[in-house]
Amino acid sequence: MTDNAPADNQLRETLQRLAPGTPLRDGLERIQRGHTGGLIVIGDGPEVIELCDGGISFDVPFQPTLLRELCKMDGAVILSADGTRILRANVQLVPSPSYPTGESGTRHRAAERTALQTGVPVVSVSASMNTLTLYAEGQRHLMEEPTVLMQRANQALSTVERYRSRLDLANQRLFVAEMNNYATVSDVLNVLQRQIMLERAADDMDENIVELGVDARQLTLQLSELRGSADEIDMLVRDYIAAATIPDDDSVAESMAALAALPDSQLLNAATLARALGLPATEENLMQDVVPRGYRALSRIPRVQKFLMDRVVSAFGELPNLVNAELDDIAAAENVSPLWARHIYDGLRRFA
């Protein structure tokens, strides 16, 4: 297990239920303030019951104050899978010692092994360190204080803002070059690099937002605005991926997957990015001219859907042909009505 590993579905869902402002987090914070420690299992399936020895069995609605009182006893507290009911207290957990653990404290060792053996989330509250540790899906996640998370999220937001500003500038430069037919491989890779960096920074910030819960409403709105359209990379790939005709969805998906798999250290390597698109990957070819198909330009025209872009790009092949086309030429494309042809024609004229 590694601290702060990328969250999967179970870990993310559990963090949402343990976020500040939730009843579960309220209960955990009460235990922290009391410095008594605690061991809470969020699940009551047969795999959990098999590990329970002794304790008190009951079935009552979850209350933060009740959780605090029950954790004054040394044993674990068993909650229902949805965390809405308390089912057992003062339970001794006896997981198999065959499961490896890097923890040294008795409570944390029991928590980690129980999570590994049962597959359900387990929270350990340290009495000495006054920390909250969540074990879920083979991962160990130290739950930070809301003030620390908010500070980190604000720093991350500043980073996303800088990436967005630089991306917008690079995007506009590339778009002007596209409309005037002097775009180069270097221009394309510069935009692609900045777009991926922005998305990864925003994804990292998502984890902080999950943990902040209700405290992150404003951050969520700001991040959504900075993130922009989810199709920006897709349109860029469709414009420039090496293909004899319109790239098929499988080729685009394969290229997108290759880009997503690149480690952060490789994002600064232009040749690596170029290879993912099938573009010239040598240093001397970065200034080679490249012609877009027109997807990015069409995506800037309001309400033009992907299927319509395919029809238009299929008819004209390259953006310069589309920009220089007359209204009747666009209307003659397959499945392009005169109304849509006028809409596209006027949009392109405004760009030009």
WOQUITA-V880695 format. One record per residue. PSI is psi in degrees with one decimal (NA if undefined). OMEGA is omega in radians with two decimals (none if undefined). Layout:
PSI/OMEGA + PSI/OMEGA
This chain:
147.5/3.11 + 142.8/3.12 + 141.2/3.05 + 36.5/3.04 + 155.9/-3.14 + 133.7/-3.04 + 135.9/2.98 + -169.1/-3.02 + -49.3/-3.09 + -43.4/-3.14 + -43.1/3.13 + -46.1/-3.13 + -38.2/3.13 + -40.5/3.11 + -35.8/3.09 + -39.1/3.14 + -18.6/-3.13 + 9.9/-3.09 + 155.6/3.08 + 137.8/-3.13 + -11.2/3.12 + 155.2/3.11 + -39.9/-3.14 + -43.4/-3.14 + -36.7/3.09 + -45.2/3.12 + -42.5/-3.14 + -38.9/3.14 + -32.7/3.07 + -38.6/3.09 + -42.1/3.11 + -47.0/-3.10 + -28.7/3.12 + -12.5/3.12 + 34.7/3.12 + -19.7/-3.05 + 167.6/-3.14 + 159.9/3.11 + 114.0/-3.02 + 123.5/3.10 + 124.7/-3.11 + 78.4/-3.12 + 143.3/-3.05 + 27.9/3.13 + 172.8/-3.13 + -29.9/3.13 + -26.9/3.08 + -45.0/-3.10 + -34.7/3.14 + -24.8/-3.10 + -3.6/-3.07 + 131.0/3.10 + 121.6/3.11 + -156.7/3.12 + -174.0/-3.11 + 129.0/3.12 + 130.8/3.02 + -179.5/-3.11 + 97.4/-3.09 + 155.0/3.09 + 145.4/3.14 + 134.0/3.02 + 132.5/-3.14 + -41.4/-3.12 + -37.2/3.13 + -40.4/3.10 + -42.3/3.12 + -44.3/-3.11 + -41.0/-3.12 + -30.7/-3.13 + -5.3/3.02 + -24.3/3.01 + 158.3/-3.01 + -26.7/-2.99 + 178.1/3.14 + 157.5/3.03 + 131.4/-3.13 + 122.2/3.08 + 161.4/3.01 + 162.7/-3.07 + -31.6/3.13 + 0.5/3.08 + 14.1/-3.08 + -9.8/-3.11 + 148.3/3.05 + 124.5/-3.00 + -32.4/-3.13 + 157.0/3.09 + 161.5/-3.14 + 37.2/-3.11 + 138.5/2.99 + 123.2/3.11 + 132.4/-3.12 + 68.7/3.09 + 162.1/-3.12 + 134.1/3.11 + -5.0/-3.14 + -17.4/3.12 + 127.3/-3.06 + 147.4/3.09 + 142.0/3.10 + 3.9/-3.12 + 154.1/3.13 + -32.0/-3.14 + 148.0/-3.11 + -45.2/-3.10 + -43.7/-3.11 + -35.3/3.10 + -43.4/3.11 + -39.4/-3.13 + -46.7/-3.11 + -45.6/-3.12 + -36.3/3.10 + -43.2/3.12 + -40.1/3.13 + -42.8/-3.05 + -37.2/-3.05 + -24.7/-3.08 + 9.9/3.11 + 154.7/-3.13 + 142.6/3.10 + 134.3/3.12 + 132.1/3.08 + 127.7/3.09 + 116.8/-3.09 + 127.6/3.11 + -36.3/-3.08 + -41.9/-3.10 + -14.8/-3.13 + 43.2/-3.13 + 159.4/3.07 + 127.3/3.12 + 127.4/3.12 + 131.7/3.06 + 121.0/-3.13 + 137.8/3.09 + 44.9/3.08 + 13.2/-3.12 + 150.5/3.08 + 122.2/-3.07 + 116.0/3.09 + 121.3/-3.09 + 114.1/-3.08 + 162.8/3.04 + 146.1/-3.14 + -37.0/-3.14 + -38.2/3.11 + -43.7/3.13 + -40.8/-3.13 + -40.9/3.10 + -44.0/3.13 + -39.8/-3.14 + -39.9/3.12 + -37.6/3.06 + -41.7/3.11 + -38.1/3.12 + -39.7/3.09 + -38.8/3.10 + -44.6/3.12 + -39.4/3.12 + -42.2/3.11 + -43.2/3.11 + -40.9/-3.13 + -42.6/-3.14 + -44.8/-3.14 + -36.0/3.11 + -43.9/-3.14 + -40.6/3.13 + -46.2/3.12 + -38.3/3.12 + -44.6/-3.12 + -39.2/3.10 + -43.3/3.13 + -40.1/-3.11 + -41.1/3.07 + -42.1/3.12 + -38.1/3.12 + -45.6/-3.10 + -23.8/-3.13 + 8.5/2.97 + 43.3/3.02 + 27.3/3.10 + 145.5/3.12 + 167.4/3.09 + -40.9/-3.14 + -40.8/3.11 + -44.1/-3.12 + -46.2/-3.09 + -31.9/3.11 + -44.1/3.11 + -43.6/-3.12 + -44.8/3.14 + -46.6/-3.09 + -33.6/3.11 + -42.9/3.13 + -40.8/3.11 + -40.5/3.11 + -46.3/-3.10 + -39.7/-3.13 + -38.9/3.09 + -39.3/3.12 + -37.8/3.10 + -40.3/3.10 + -38.2/-3.13 + -28.2/3.11 + -37.8/-3.12 + -40.2/3.08 + -38.3/-3.12 + -39.3/3.10 + -44.9/-3.10 + -26.0/-3.11 + -21.5/3.09 + -128.5/-3.05 + -19.8/-3.13 + -8.8/-3.02 + 15.7/-3.08 + -47.8/-3.13 + -40.1/3.11 + -38.1/3.14 + -43.4/3.12 + -43.5/-3.14 + -42.2/-3.13 + -40.0/3.13 + -39.6/3.14 + -40.4/-3.12 + -30.8/-3.08 + -39.0/-3.12 + -156.9/-3.08 + 140.8/3.11 + -10.6/-3.06 + 3.0/-3.03 + -46.3/3.12 + -39.7/-3.13 + -44.7/3.14 + -38.5/3.12 + -43.4/3.12 + -43.4/-3.14 + -30.8/3.13 + -34.7/-2.91 + -6.1/3.12 + 140.3/-3.11 + 117.1/3.12 + 146.3/-3.10 + -35.6/3.14 + -150.8/3.07 + 128.8/-3.14 + 137.1/3.11 + 162.4/-3.07 + -34.5/-3.14 + -41.3/3.13 + -41.4/3.12 + -44.2/3.13 + -39.5/3.12 + -42.4/3.11 + -41.3/3.12 + -39.5/3.12 + -38.9/3.11 + -40.2/3.11 + -41.3/-3.13 + -29.0/-3.09 + -9.6/-3.11 + 132.4/3.03 + 157.4/-3.10 + -35.5/-3.11 + -23.7/-3.11 + -9.0/-3.13 + -25.3/3.13 + -3.5/-3.14 + 104.6/-3.08 + -36.1/-3.11 + -37.7/3.13 + -43.7/3.10 + -41.4/-3.12 + -41.0/-3.13 + -33.2/3.13 + -24.8/3.11 + -5.4/-3.08 + 19.3/3.13 + 164.4/3.10 + 128.3/-2.98 + 1.5/-3.13 + 154.5/-3.07 + -40.0/-3.08 + -16.8/-3.12 + 1.1/-3.11 + -26.5/3.14 + 10.3/3.10 + 138.1/3.12 + 145.5/3.11 + 141.5/-3.05 + 126.2/3.14 + 158.4/3.09 + -27.5/3.09 + 2.2/-3.12 + -43.6/-3.11 + -41.2/3.13 + -43.4/-3.13 + -32.1/3.14 + -18.5/3.11 + -9.1/3.10 + 122.3/-3.06 + 140.3/2.96 + 6.4/3.09 + 114.9/-3.07 + 164.1/-3.07 + -42.6/-3.11 + -33.5/3.12 + -37.6/3.06 + -44.3/-3.14 + -42.6/-3.13 + -44.2/-3.10 + -45.9/3.14 + -38.1/3.10 + -35.2/-3.10 + -33.5/-3.01 + -18.8/3.01 + -49.7/-3.09 + 155.1/-3.11 + -43.1/3.13 + -38.8/3.10 + -38.8/-3.13 + -41.6/-3.14 + -37.0/-3.11 + -2.4/-3.10 + 150.7/3.05 + 166.8/-3.13 + -43.9/-3.12 + -33.0/3.12 + -41.9/3.13 + -40.3/3.14 + -22.8/-3.12 + -10.7/3.12 + 151.1/-3.08 + 130.4/3.07 + 21.7/3.07 + 110.1/-3.10 + 160.0/3.10 + -34.3/-3.14 + -45.6/3.10 + -36.2/3.11 + -43.3/3.11 + -41.4/-3.14 + -44.5/3.13 + -42.9/-3.14 + -46.9/-3.13 + -38.3/3.12 + -44.0/3.12 + -35.8/3.10 + -37.4/3.13 + -39.8/3.11 + -43.8/-3.09 + NA/none
